[in-house]
Amino acid sequence: QVQLVESGGGLVQPGGFLSLSCAASGSISGIVTMGWYRQAPGKRRELAASSTRGGVPSSADPAKGRFTISRDNAKNTVHLQMNSLKPEDTAVYYCKVRKLVTDYWGQGTQVTVSS
């Protein structure tokens, strides 16, 4: 089993920034990708950004140019720096890691972008 602990999130004004962090523990060998998904009210959960073990990032179009994902394999952590936040970025953000063929999810952290 893999346990994920998320931190960060909160309330920020449009144009502001937030940083999310996720730490993995437990049976962590074999983790391939680490990333962040988000789910807005009434919408499907969607990819925000993810990183392979080698540090190759990928992100959804809404996040491109604004969100930066970074990963520390030695500490088993993944971070999401979110800049120029918009009200439509409001969602619950979930950390997800893939170990072999199994996905593990964090409990989610709320990000609210509002004036």
Sequence and secondary structure as in RCSB ss.txt:
>XXXX:A:sequence
QVQLVESGGGLVQPGGFLSLSCAASGSISGIVTMGWYRQAPGKRRELAASSTRGGVPSSADPAKGRFTISRDNAK
NTVHLQMNSLKPEDTAVYYCKVRKLVTDYWGQGTQVTVSS
>XXXX:A:secstr
 EEEEEEE EEE TT  EEEEEEEEES TTEEEEEEEEE TTS  EEEEEE TT  EEE GGGTTTEEEEEETTT
TEEEEEE S  GGG EEEEEEEEETTEEEE   EEEEE  
